[in-house]
Amino acid sequence: MRQKRSVDVAKNHADIHTVHPFPPLKPNKPLYTIYMIKYFFIFVNQFLHIFRVMPYRRLPNTDKARINALSQAIKESGLQDMNSVPISFKLLQEAKTQCAVFQKCVQEYNQTFERQVAENKKYQQIIKNVRLYISHFIQVLNFAVLRGEIKKDKKEFYKLDPDDFTVPDLSTENALLEWGKNIIDGEQQRTAAVGFAIYNPAINKVKVHYEMFKEEYTSHLLHKKTHNRVYEDTENLRKKADEIILSIWDQVEAFYKDELPYA
């Protein structure tokens, strides 16, 4: 009886290895777990293989990638026979034109951007200087009024409140333009009426920095306008490039739709 029972166990154990792809849970739990892990990894490997060979679409997200995609399509079309080119002649010509125009526009955009960054560093230093001189001049004027050297009502020449001894808000470029003009004109009017000028800083030094700021401000606006125009042109060309790339994908897929995988 014991011998027959041993034979049956051995037979069941052999069936586990030869017949059943997934062994039952009850006879041997560790063996079942090993087989489940094995077949799980086989399934995952097959799934990843299918995923790798499946075609997918993802439009380029950088200008360089768009140019490379168009250039590659043009290059590959040139290597094919006339009858075996999967892209229509019209679309191929559009791709060539778009690639050349887009590449030139991107180059211009990068140049304007780099120039604007370089000019902005200089511009910010000029803003800092003119703000410092305007603020310092108004503080010196207020101290002179508090010491009784200048009458309080003379602050009206500078369009300043006689009873307010704080420095106006100079955080914006328009405020610098406004208050720079106010104190330059006001100092000229007051000295013409009274006869002595404020020094440290002298109004002539303030005026030098103010004129530099005005010149750079005009140049900054011009550069900003040019950069915005080139940016808008580049954005429009990006959309057009994406449309052409998408059309190339559609025509290539339609051309090879009857081809078998790995043929």
Residue pairs with C-beta under 8 A, 6 or more apart in sequence:
12 27
13 27
13 28
16 23
16 24
16 27
16 28
16 31
21 39
22 32
22 35
22 36
22 39
23 31
23 32
23 35
24 32
25 32
53 261
55 253
57 249
59 242
59 245
59 246
60 66
60 68
60 69
60 242
60 245
63 102
63 106
63 234
63 238
66 102
66 238
66 241
66 242
66 245
67 99
67 102
67 103
67 106
69 245
70 95
70 98
70 99
70 102
70 241
70 244
70 245
71 99
73 87
73 92
73 95
73 245
73 248
74 92
74 95
74 96
74 99
77 85
77 86
77 87
77 92
80 86
85 92
86 251
86 252
86 254
86 255
86 256
87 95
87 248
87 251
87 252
88 251
91 244
91 247
91 248
91 251
94 244
95 244
95 248
98 237
98 240
98 241
98 244
99 241
101 237
102 237
102 238
102 240
102 241
105 230
105 233
105 234
105 237
106 234
108 230
109 230
109 231
109 233
109 234
112 223
112 226
112 227
112 230
113 227
115 223
116 223
116 224
116 227
119 219
119 220
119 223
120 220
122 216
123 216
123 217
123 220
126 209
126 212
126 213
126 216
127 173
127 176
127 213
129 209
129 212
129 213
130 176
130 180
130 209
130 210
130 212
130 213
131 170
131 176
133 201
133 205
133 206
133 209
133 210
134 170
134 176
134 179
134 180
134 183
134 206
134 210
135 167
135 170
136 201
137 183
137 187
137 198
137 201
137 203
137 206
138 158
138 160
138 167
138 168
138 179
138 183
139 167
140 198
140 200
140 201
141 150
141 155
141 158
141 160
141 183
141 198
142 165
144 150
144 198
145 151
145 152
145 154
145 155
145 162
145 165
146 165
150 190
150 194
152 162
152 163
153 162
154 190
154 194
155 161
155 162
156 162
157 185
157 186
157 187
157 189
157 190
157 193
158 182
158 183
158 186
158 187
158 190
159 182
159 186
160 168
160 182
160 186
168 175
168 179
169 175
170 176
170 179
173 217
176 213
177 213
177 214
177 217
180 206
180 210
180 213
181 210
183 203
183 206
184 203
184 206
184 207
184 210
187 197
187 198
187 203
188 203
191 197
197 203
